[in-house]
Amino acid sequence: MNQIDQFAGGSDRYGLEHCDSRSEQDKFVVRVKELSERDRRRLLMHFLALNDNDRYLRFGSMLSDELITKYVQMINFSRDAVFGVYDNDFKLVGVGHLAFAPRDVLPIVSDATTKERVAEFGVSVSASARGIGVGSKLFERAAIHCRNADVDTLYIHCLASNQTMIHIAKKAGMEIFRLHGEADAYLKLRPANPASVMQEAVEEQVASFDYALKANARAATKWLEIMSSQPKKDDD
């Protein structure tokens, strides 16, 4: 399997810095932020907004709203890592779930590592944010996080018809194994180094600052909407 050493300059490599397919007004830089408990409601809103086909590709089966709600409620932020991309309207438009598990849980990769854990990556992107590298950026961040967490094997399982996931895997240098309508791939990662640790820290800091700006802008917009909707008092 191919190995990824560093993701320095990853934005240039994957062409993620600009949304060239959109108007100037809608362009935004893709920033990936690690999500936490406070983002659970927005996670649910993101998944519920996926149409039937997108749900099928993301989860491998057609999940009802009830099952998606249970899935979001069961996400363990202290065990797994969940990453998100917010657009300029403070809407969660991309989610990457990095689930850690003992290596013997995934037989296909159990012989590929001596580490105690491996990681499985799943991603979903809203229709409004496709074609601008959100999925690739989420994968890049997940790989860096794995390295820094002393996990050297990143695994993907998806439907063979999931062209978005297959595309991400191929760009990362993964070899795809297809069987009975499903696809598996894994990537060996090099150990962490000062550059990878620094890169993740800087990216998280920048994304957190971007998150705060968008949250404040959203709050200000709501406040202005409330104020403008209130009837004006007549002067005495």
C-alpha positions in Angstrom: 0.0 0.0 0.0 1.1 3.6 -0.6 2.0 5.7 2.4 1.3 9.3 3.1 4.1 11.0 5.0 3.1 14.7 5.4 0.1 16.8 4.4 2.1 20.0 4.4 0.7 22.0 1.5 -2.3 19.7 1.3 -4.6 22.4 0.2 -2.5 23.0 -2.9 -2.3 19.3 -3.6 -6.0 18.7 -3.4 -7.1 22.1 -4.9 -9.2 23.0 -1.9 -8.5 26.7 -1.4 -11.0 28.2 -3.8 -14.5 27.3 -4.9 -14.0 27.9 -8.6 -17.3 26.4 -9.6 -19.3 29.0 -7.7 -20.0 32.7 -7.9 -17.6 35.1 -6.2 -20.3 35.8 -3.5 -20.6 32.1 -2.6 -16.9 31.3 -2.5 -15.4 30.2 0.8 -12.2 28.6 2.0 -12.8 25.0 3.3 -11.9 24.9 7.0 -12.2 21.7 8.9 -12.9 21.9 12.6 -13.1 19.1 15.1 -16.7 18.8 16.4 -17.9 18.2 20.0 -21.0 17.6 22.0 -22.3 21.1 21.3 -22.4 20.3 17.6 -24.7 17.2 18.0 -27.9 19.1 17.0 -26.3 20.5 13.8 -24.9 17.0 13.0 -28.5 15.7 13.2 -29.7 18.5 11.0 -27.0 17.7 8.4 -27.8 14.0 8.2 -31.5 14.5 8.2 -31.1 16.9 5.2 -29.5 14.1 3.1 -31.8 12.7 0.5 -32.6 9.0 0.1 -29.7 8.3 -2.3 -27.2 10.2 -0.2 -28.3 8.4 3.0 -27.9 5.1 1.1 -24.3 6.0 0.0 -23.3 7.3 3.4 -24.6 4.5 5.6 -24.8 1.6 3.1 -28.5 1.2 3.6 -31.6 3.4 3.7 -31.9 4.8 7.2 -35.1 6.3 8.5 -35.1 9.6 10.4 -35.5 7.7 13.6 -32.4 5.5 12.9 -30.3 8.5 11.9 -31.3 10.2 15.1 -30.2 7.2 17.1 -26.9 7.1 15.2 -26.2 10.7 16.1 -27.2 10.2 19.7 -24.7 7.3 19.9 -21.7 9.1 18.6 -19.0 9.0 21.3 -17.0 12.2 21.0 -14.5 11.1 23.7 -13.7 7.9 21.7 -14.1 8.9 18.1 -13.1 12.0 16.2 -15.8 13.9 14.2 -14.8 16.7 11.9 -17.0 19.3 10.2 -17.1 22.1 7.6 -19.3 25.0 8.1 -20.3 27.3 5.2 -20.6 31.0 5.2 -24.1 30.8 6.5 -23.0 28.7 9.5 -24.5 25.6 8.1 -22.8 22.3 8.6 -22.2 21.1 5.0 -19.5 18.4 5.5 -19.0 15.7 8.1 -16.2 13.2 8.5 -16.5 10.5 11.2 -13.3 8.8 12.3 -14.3 5.8 14.3 -11.5 4.0 16.2 -11.7 0.3 16.9 -9.4 -2.6 18.0 -7.5 -3.9 15.0 -9.1 -7.4 15.2 -12.5 -5.9 14.6 -11.5 -5.3 11.0 -10.0 -8.5 9.7 -9.0 -6.9 6.3 -6.5 -4.6 8.1 -5.7 -6.6 11.2 -2.5 -8.0 9.6 -1.4 -4.6 8.2 -0.5 -3.1 11.6 1.0 -3.8 14.9 -0.9 -1.0 16.6 -3.7 -1.7 19.0 -6.2 0.4 17.1 -7.2 1.1 13.5 -9.6 3.9 12.2 -12.5 3.8 9.8 -13.5 6.9 7.9 -16.9 7.9 6.7 -17.9 11.1 5.0 -21.0 13.0 3.9 -21.2 16.3 2.0 -24.4 18.4 1.5 -25.5 18.9 -2.1 -24.9 22.6 -1.8 -21.1 22.1 -1.1 -20.1 19.5 -3.6 -17.4 19.8 -6.2 -15.2 22.1 -4.1 -13.0 19.5 -2.2 -14.9 19.3 1.1 -14.7 15.5 1.2 -10.9 15.5 0.4 -10.2 18.1 3.0 -12.1 16.1 5.6 -10.1 13.0 4.7 -6.8 14.9 4.9 -7.6 16.1 8.4 -8.7 12.6 9.5 -5.4 11.2 8.3 -3.3 13.8 10.1 -5.4 13.1 13.3 -4.7 9.4 12.9 -1.0 9.9 12.7 -0.9 12.1 15.7 -3.1 9.6 17.7 -0.5 6.8 17.0 -2.8 5.0 14.5 -1.1 4.0 11.3 -3.9 2.3 9.4 -6.9 4.3 8.0 -9.7 2.1 6.5 -12.6 2.9 4.2 -15.6 0.7 3.5 -18.4 1.9 1.2 -20.6 0.8 -1.6 -18.9 0.3 -4.9 -21.3 2.8 -6.4 -20.1 5.5 -4.0 -18.0 7.4 -6.6 -17.2 10.3 -4.2 -15.6 8.0 -1.6 -13.8 6.0 -4.3 -12.5 9.2 -5.8 -11.2 10.4 -2.4 -9.5 7.0 -1.8 -7.8 7.0 -5.2 -6.5 10.5 -4.7 -5.0 9.4 -1.4 -3.2 6.5 -3.2 -5.4 3.8 -1.8 -5.9 0.5 -3.6 -9.5 -0.3 -3.9 -10.8 -3.9 -3.4 -14.3 -4.5 -4.8 -16.5 -7.4 -3.9 -20.2 -8.0 -4.2 -21.1 -4.4 -4.7 -19.0 -3.1 -1.9 -15.5 -1.6 -1.8 -12.7 -1.7 0.8 -9.5 0.2 1.0 -6.9 1.1 3.6 -3.9 3.4 3.8 -0.8 3.0 5.8 0.3 6.2 7.5 3.8 7.2 8.7 4.4 8.0 12.4 3.7 11.5 13.7 6.4 14.1 13.6 6.7 17.7 14.8 5.4 18.9 11.5 2.2 16.8 11.6 1.5 17.8 15.2 2.0 21.5 14.4 -0.1 21.3 11.2 -3.1 19.8 13.0 -2.8 22.3 15.8 -2.6 25.3 13.4 -5.5 24.0 11.3 -7.7 23.5 14.3 -6.9 27.0 15.6 -7.7 28.6 12.3 -10.9 26.6 11.9 -12.0 27.5 15.5 -11.4 31.2 14.7 -13.4 30.9 11.5 -16.2 29.0 13.4 -16.4 31.8 16.0 -16.6 34.5 13.3 -19.4 32.6 11.5 -21.3 32.0 14.7 -21.1 35.6 15.7 -22.2 36.7 12.3 -25.2 34.4 12.4 -26.1 35.6 15.9 -25.9 39.2 14.7 -28.1 38.5 11.7 -30.8 36.8 13.9 -30.7 39.8 16.3 -31.2 42.2 13.4 -34.1 40.2 12.0 -35.8 40.2 15.4 -35.3 44.0 15.8 -36.5 44.7 12.3 -39.7 42.6 12.9 -40.7 44.5 16.0 -43.3 47.2 15.5 -42.0 50.7 15.8 -43.4 52.8 18.6 -45.1 56.1 17.7 -43.5 59.2 18.9 -45.5 61.1 21.6 
